[in-house]
Amino acid sequence: MLSFSETATIEAEPEYLWQVASDLKAWQDWDPHVEKLGFEGRFEVGASGWTKPRGGPRGNFTITSIEDGRSYSTESPMPMGKMLINTIFEPVGEGKVKVTREVELSGAFVPVFKKLFLKGMRADMHETFAALEAEAQRRAAAQA
């Protein structure tokens, strides 16, 4: 098993941050980590789709839990295993939110993932956090 997480504090109002994070269809428009994405339907437990991350293969995901405005989790099958991702939003002051992405991989694919994808995925998380902040601020300004 492999577990890791990354955290950043984002300057954005929580409602706009959640609006961006829960709008899966738009991820490929603002997240530099997501080259392509397929998702139909609503952001709800049991919904599924696929992503093609930068530098990685296309993979399927299913939303496994949602705590409205606070967190969501996805599960993705991996060759000979699976990946769980939990994204948590914690307000830490006026206009600031701590975002944490926890990743857990299990199965025989873990050594391959560590060698080929771990470093890039960790770096990409911080780019995603910065892009999430910018998109939440852009949406807030557009609605002002």
HUDA-V866491 format. One record per residue. N is the residue number from 0. RES is the residue in one letter. PHI is phi in degrees with one decimal (* if undefined). OMEGA is omega in whole degrees, 0 to 359 (none if undefined). NEAR is the number of other C-alpha atoms within 12 Angstrom. Layout:
BEGIN
n=N res=RES phi=PHI omega=OMEGA near=NEAR
n=N res=RES phi=PHI omega=OMEGA near=NEAR
END
This chain:
BEGIN
n=0 res=M phi=* omega=177 near=19
n=1 res=L phi=-132.4 omega=176 near=24
n=2 res=S phi=-128.9 omega=174 near=20
n=3 res=F phi=-156.7 omega=178 near=22
n=4 res=S phi=-150.2 omega=175 near=25
n=5 res=E phi=-135.6 omega=183 near=27
n=6 res=T phi=-137.7 omega=174 near=26
n=7 res=A phi=-147.7 omega=173 near=28
n=8 res=T phi=-100.1 omega=186 near=28
n=9 res=I phi=-110.5 omega=176 near=34
n=10 res=E phi=-90.7 omega=179 near=30
n=11 res=A phi=-167.6 omega=176 near=36
n=12 res=E phi=-72.6 omega=184 near=32
n=13 res=P phi=-53.5 omega=183 near=35
n=14 res=E phi=-66.2 omega=178 near=25
n=15 res=Y phi=-75.2 omega=177 near=31
n=16 res=L phi=-61.8 omega=179 near=39
n=17 res=W phi=-66.4 omega=178 near=35
n=18 res=Q phi=-56.8 omega=180 near=28
n=19 res=V phi=-68.8 omega=184 near=33
n=20 res=A phi=-63.1 omega=184 near=36
n=21 res=S phi=-89.2 omega=177 near=32
n=22 res=D phi=-95.0 omega=187 near=26
n=23 res=L phi=-57.5 omega=182 near=33
n=24 res=K phi=-60.0 omega=182 near=25
n=25 res=A phi=-93.3 omega=183 near=24
n=26 res=W phi=-52.2 omega=183 near=29
n=27 res=Q phi=-67.3 omega=179 near=27
n=28 res=D phi=-80.6 omega=184 near=19
n=29 res=W phi=-124.3 omega=185 near=28
n=30 res=D phi=-90.4 omega=182 near=33
n=31 res=P phi=-66.5 omega=179 near=28
n=32 res=H phi=-77.4 omega=185 near=29
n=33 res=V phi=-100.0 omega=178 near=30
n=34 res=E phi=-77.1 omega=180 near=22
n=35 res=K phi=-145.2 omega=182 near=27
n=36 res=L phi=-150.4 omega=173 near=29
n=37 res=G phi=-123.5 omega=180 near=24
n=38 res=F phi=-155.4 omega=176 near=25
n=39 res=E phi=-122.5 omega=177 near=17
n=40 res=G phi=98.1 omega=185 near=16
n=41 res=R phi=-101.0 omega=174 near=16
n=42 res=F phi=-76.4 omega=182 near=29
n=43 res=E phi=-153.4 omega=179 near=24
n=44 res=V phi=-58.2 omega=180 near=22
n=45 res=G phi=97.1 omega=178 near=19
n=46 res=A phi=-68.3 omega=182 near=24
n=47 res=S phi=-139.3 omega=179 near=28
n=48 res=G phi=-166.5 omega=178 near=28
n=49 res=W phi=-145.9 omega=174 near=28
n=50 res=T phi=-132.6 omega=172 near=29
n=51 res=K phi=-119.2 omega=181 near=23
n=52 res=P phi=-76.4 omega=176 near=26
n=53 res=R phi=-58.9 omega=177 near=24
n=54 res=G phi=78.0 omega=182 near=20
n=55 res=G phi=-135.6 omega=179 near=19
n=56 res=P phi=-80.7 omega=175 near=19
n=57 res=R phi=-62.1 omega=180 near=20
n=58 res=G phi=-143.6 omega=179 near=26
n=59 res=N phi=-86.4 omega=175 near=26
n=60 res=F phi=-145.9 omega=174 near=28
n=61 res=T phi=-131.1 omega=176 near=32
n=62 res=I phi=-75.6 omega=185 near=30
n=63 res=T phi=-105.9 omega=176 near=23
n=64 res=S phi=-159.0 omega=176 near=23
n=65 res=I phi=-142.8 omega=168 near=25
n=66 res=E phi=-116.8 omega=190 near=20
n=67 res=D phi=-46.0 omega=179 near=22
n=68 res=G phi=80.1 omega=186 near=23
n=69 res=R phi=-120.5 omega=183 near=25
n=70 res=S phi=-166.9 omega=169 near=30
n=71 res=Y phi=-149.4 omega=181 near=32
n=72 res=S phi=-132.6 omega=176 near=34
n=73 res=T phi=-131.0 omega=174 near=36
n=74 res=E phi=-126.9 omega=180 near=31
n=75 res=S phi=-129.1 omega=174 near=28
n=76 res=P phi=-70.4 omega=176 near=25
n=77 res=M phi=-122.9 omega=175 near=23
n=78 res=P phi=-55.5 omega=178 near=19
n=79 res=M phi=61.1 omega=178 near=16
n=80 res=G phi=174.5 omega=179 near=21
n=81 res=K phi=-154.3 omega=177 near=26
n=82 res=M phi=-123.9 omega=174 near=32
n=83 res=L phi=-110.7 omega=177 near=31
n=84 res=I phi=-126.5 omega=177 near=32
n=85 res=N phi=-117.5 omega=179 near=31
n=86 res=T phi=-113.5 omega=188 near=36
n=87 res=I phi=-121.5 omega=178 near=33
n=88 res=F phi=-118.4 omega=181 near=37
n=89 res=E phi=-125.3 omega=175 near=30
n=90 res=P phi=-58.8 omega=182 near=25
n=91 res=V phi=-127.4 omega=180 near=17
n=92 res=G phi=149.4 omega=183 near=14
n=93 res=E phi=-60.6 omega=177 near=14
n=94 res=G phi=73.7 omega=179 near=21
n=95 res=K phi=-133.5 omega=180 near=23
n=96 res=V phi=-136.9 omega=173 near=30
n=97 res=K phi=-86.6 omega=179 near=29
n=98 res=V phi=-110.4 omega=178 near=36
n=99 res=T phi=-124.2 omega=174 near=29
n=100 res=R phi=-116.9 omega=179 near=31
n=101 res=E phi=-103.9 omega=182 near=27
n=102 res=V phi=-124.8 omega=177 near=29
n=103 res=E phi=-134.7 omega=177 near=28
n=104 res=L phi=-113.3 omega=176 near=32
n=105 res=S phi=-138.5 omega=177 near=25
n=106 res=G phi=107.6 omega=186 near=19
n=107 res=A phi=-69.9 omega=181 near=18
n=108 res=F phi=-78.7 omega=185 near=22
n=109 res=V phi=-52.7 omega=181 near=24
n=110 res=P phi=-60.6 omega=178 near=18
n=111 res=V phi=-67.5 omega=179 near=19
n=112 res=F phi=-59.7 omega=180 near=29
n=113 res=K phi=-57.5 omega=183 near=21
n=114 res=K phi=-75.1 omega=188 near=13
n=115 res=L phi=-99.4 omega=192 near=16
n=116 res=F phi=-125.0 omega=188 near=21
n=117 res=L phi=-58.3 omega=183 near=26
n=118 res=K phi=-59.2 omega=180 near=17
n=119 res=G phi=-65.1 omega=181 near=19
n=120 res=M phi=-65.4 omega=179 near=28
n=121 res=R phi=-63.3 omega=179 near=25
n=122 res=A phi=-65.0 omega=180 near=20
n=123 res=D phi=-62.5 omega=180 near=25
n=124 res=M phi=-58.1 omega=181 near=32
n=125 res=H phi=-70.7 omega=173 near=26
n=126 res=E phi=-65.6 omega=178 near=24
n=127 res=T phi=-63.2 omega=179 near=35
n=128 res=F phi=-60.0 omega=179 near=36
n=129 res=A phi=-64.7 omega=179 near=26
n=130 res=A phi=-69.5 omega=176 near=29
n=131 res=L phi=-61.5 omega=178 near=42
n=132 res=E phi=-59.4 omega=182 near=34
n=133 res=A phi=-62.7 omega=181 near=24
n=134 res=E phi=-69.1 omega=177 near=32
n=135 res=A phi=-63.9 omega=178 near=35
n=136 res=Q phi=-65.8 omega=179 near=27
n=137 res=R phi=-63.0 omega=180 near=21
n=138 res=R phi=-65.7 omega=178 near=24
n=139 res=A phi=-63.1 omega=180 near=22
n=140 res=A phi=-65.0 omega=181 near=13
n=141 res=A phi=-68.2 omega=181 near=10
n=142 res=Q phi=-94.2 omega=181 near=10
n=143 res=A phi=-77.6 omega=none near=8
END
